[in-house]
Each structure stands twice: as structure tokens, then as C-alpha cells.
Amino acid sequence: MDRFEEFGKRMDEEFSRLKSINNFEEFGKRVDEELKRVKSFVKEEVTPETEKRTAQFLREVSEKLTEAASWIESRNAARSAQPPKEPQS
């Protein structure tokens, strides 16, 4: 089970427990606890993986842009190396 599925399962369990809360104060405390857990999960699990994937994506895009720039430069060089065409009368 991946981390997101595990997180979803934990959230389902927590919501089940929330249903048994009898007053708003308890409910508020539980919501605050859950929000802290969600914030921690995002900070510790989601953000690093997202940054890792974003960095890899940017590297791949950079490589493709470098290839595209080289291709354009080689086309320009090939054009410049051709003798000029004579105007047709």
C-alpha cells in the first residue's frame, strides 16, 4: 500500500472516531490534532517527493531545450554554409 492509500485509510479511521465525539470542544481538539498530522504528513512526505520529482522534470526539460537549441543552431549553420542562390530573371 502506498503512502497516500495509507494516509487515506488513517483518515477514514479518524473520521470514524470523530463520529463518537459528544461535544464541540472534543471535536475541536480532534480537528486540531488531525490538522497537525496532515500538515506534518505534507511537510515530511509529500513536499520532499514533489520537490524531487520537480527537480527531475526540470532536468529533463533542460536537456530537451538544449537539444532543441543545438538543432536550431545546426540548421542555421547549414544555411550559412550554403552558397547564396542566384536570383532568377
Residue frames as qw, qx, qy, qz and C-alpha x, y, z in Angstrom:
[[0.000, 0.891, 0.454, 0.000, 0.00, 0.00, 0.00],
 [0.434, 0.427, -0.051, 0.792, 1.49, 3.35, -0.93],
 [0.211, -0.138, -0.465, 0.848, 1.70, 6.26, 1.46],
 [0.322, -0.088, -0.125, -0.934, -1.32, 8.08, 0.07],
 [0.658, -0.261, -0.617, -0.345, -3.52, 5.00, 0.44],
 [0.517, -0.217, -0.662, 0.497, -2.20, 4.50, 3.95],
 [0.006, -0.029, -0.230, 0.973, -2.95, 8.13, 4.74],
 [0.499, -0.184, -0.367, -0.763, -6.49, 7.76, 3.35],
 [0.655, -0.271, -0.705, -0.007, -7.07, 4.68, 5.47],
 [0.346, -0.177, -0.539, 0.748, -5.87, 6.52, 8.58],
 [0.207, -0.064, -0.009, -0.976, -8.17, 9.43, 7.77],
 [0.611, -0.261, -0.562, -0.492, -11.14, 7.06, 7.43],
 [0.588, -0.274, -0.685, 0.332, -10.32, 5.56, 10.83],
 [0.166, -0.102, -0.341, 0.920, -10.03, 9.00, 12.39],
 [0.381, -0.170, -0.240, -0.877, -13.35, 10.12, 10.91],
 [0.643, -0.317, -0.678, -0.162, -14.96, 7.03, 12.40],
 [0.456, -0.277, -0.573, 0.622, -13.60, 8.03, 15.80],
 [0.032, -0.054, 0.048, -0.997, -14.79, 11.61, 15.31],
 [0.481, -0.349, -0.539, -0.597, -18.35, 10.37, 14.92],
 [0.626, -0.426, -0.633, 0.164, -18.28, 9.16, 18.51],
 [0.252, 0.049, -0.322, 0.911, -17.32, 12.57, 19.96],
 [0.146, -0.652, -0.734, 0.122, -20.04, 14.03, 22.17],
 [0.073, -0.898, -0.238, 0.363, -19.30, 17.75, 22.35],
 [0.485, 0.859, -0.008, 0.165, -17.85, 20.57, 20.26],
 [0.262, -0.847, 0.462, 0.003, -14.81, 21.07, 22.47],
 [0.725, -0.203, 0.639, 0.162, -13.68, 17.48, 21.97],
 [0.702, 0.600, 0.352, 0.151, -14.46, 17.79, 18.28],
 [0.192, 0.964, -0.172, 0.059, -12.37, 20.97, 18.00],
 [0.456, -0.659, 0.592, 0.090, -9.43, 19.35, 19.77],
 [0.772, 0.087, 0.606, 0.173, -9.58, 16.33, 17.48],
 [0.564, 0.796, 0.177, 0.129, -9.77, 18.52, 14.38],
 [0.055, -0.927, 0.371, 0.007, -6.73, 20.49, 15.57],
 [0.627, -0.395, 0.658, 0.130, -4.82, 17.23, 16.14],
 [0.753, 0.386, 0.505, 0.171, -5.75, 15.95, 12.69],
 [0.370, 0.927, -0.016, 0.064, -4.76, 19.20, 11.04],
 [0.291, -0.784, 0.541, 0.088, -1.36, 18.99, 12.73],
 [0.714, -0.094, 0.675, 0.163, -0.95, 15.44, 11.46],
 [0.649, 0.671, 0.335, 0.127, -1.96, 16.41, 7.93],
 [0.123, 0.964, -0.234, -0.004, 0.42, 19.36, 7.97],
 [0.480, -0.581, 0.647, 0.118, 3.22, 17.12, 9.22],
 [0.764, 0.216, 0.590, 0.142, 2.46, 14.49, 6.57],
 [0.518, 0.840, 0.131, 0.098, 2.52, 17.07, 3.79],
 [0.072, -0.920, 0.386, 0.007, 5.71, 18.65, 5.11],
 [0.478, -0.505, 0.716, 0.062, 7.58, 15.38, 5.69],
 [0.629, 0.127, 0.755, 0.133, 6.23, 13.10, 2.96],
 [0.532, 0.736, 0.416, 0.043, 4.57, 15.00, 0.13],
 [0.090, 0.965, -0.160, -0.187, 6.80, 18.05, -0.18],
 [0.361, -0.568, 0.662, 0.329, 10.17, 16.23, -0.44],
 [0.574, 0.211, 0.754, 0.239, 8.85, 13.80, -3.06],
 [0.389, 0.863, 0.319, -0.041, 7.22, 16.62, -5.01],
 [0.053, -0.901, 0.335, 0.270, 10.45, 18.62, -4.96],
 [0.502, -0.297, 0.751, 0.310, 12.43, 15.56, -6.06],
 [0.546, 0.473, 0.667, 0.182, 10.10, 14.90, -8.98],
 [0.232, 0.955, 0.119, -0.141, 10.02, 18.58, -9.94],
 [0.238, -0.743, 0.516, 0.353, 13.83, 18.76, -10.00],
 [0.526, -0.013, 0.789, 0.318, 13.99, 15.65, -12.22],
 [0.449, 0.735, 0.507, 0.033, 11.35, 17.08, -14.54],
 [0.072, 0.960, -0.120, -0.244, 13.27, 20.35, -14.83],
 [0.389, -0.490, 0.679, 0.384, 16.47, 18.45, -15.65],
 [0.530, 0.301, 0.755, 0.243, 14.67, 16.54, -18.39],
 [0.312, 0.899, 0.302, -0.060, 13.15, 19.72, -19.81],
 [0.166, -0.849, 0.353, 0.356, 16.55, 21.39, -19.69],
 [0.487, -0.187, 0.757, 0.392, 18.06, 18.53, -21.70],
 [0.465, 0.587, 0.641, 0.167, 15.29, 18.76, -24.30],
 [0.131, 0.971, 0.074, -0.186, 15.72, 22.53, -24.58],
 [0.318, -0.645, 0.555, 0.417, 19.47, 22.08, -25.04],
 [0.509, 0.139, 0.779, 0.339, 18.80, 19.54, -27.80],
 [0.348, 0.816, 0.462, 0.021, 16.31, 21.90, -29.47],
 [0.052, -0.929, 0.181, 0.319, 18.78, 24.80, -29.31],
 [0.423, -0.382, 0.698, 0.432, 21.51, 22.62, -30.86],
 [0.497, 0.436, 0.716, 0.225, 19.18, 21.57, -33.64],
 [0.219, 0.943, 0.227, -0.104, 18.29, 25.18, -34.42],
 [0.217, -0.804, 0.407, 0.375, 21.95, 26.21, -34.36],
 [0.495, -0.114, 0.760, 0.406, 22.91, 23.37, -36.73],
 [0.437, 0.690, 0.563, 0.125, 20.13, 24.40, -39.16],
 [0.061, 0.977, -0.029, -0.203, 21.39, 27.98, -39.10],
 [0.377, -0.584, 0.597, 0.401, 24.97, 26.82, -39.63],
 [0.544, 0.221, 0.745, 0.315, 23.88, 24.63, -42.58],
 [0.328, 0.873, 0.361, 0.009, 22.03, 27.57, -44.13],
 [0.119, -0.919, 0.248, 0.282, 25.01, 29.86, -43.67],
 [0.492, -0.360, 0.691, 0.390, 27.35, 27.30, -45.29],
 [0.587, 0.512, 0.599, 0.186, 25.25, 27.05, -48.48],
 [0.255, -0.011, 0.289, 0.923, 26.23, 29.34, -51.33],
 [0.323, 0.451, 0.279, -0.784, 23.71, 32.10, -51.92],
 [0.527, 0.471, 0.692, 0.148, 21.15, 31.31, -54.59],
 [0.146, -0.037, 0.347, 0.926, 21.28, 33.40, -57.73],
 [0.418, 0.440, 0.346, -0.716, 18.21, 35.47, -58.37],
 [0.448, 0.333, 0.770, 0.308, 16.10, 34.12, -61.20],
 [0.074, 0.278, -0.179, -0.941, 15.31, 36.51, -64.01]]
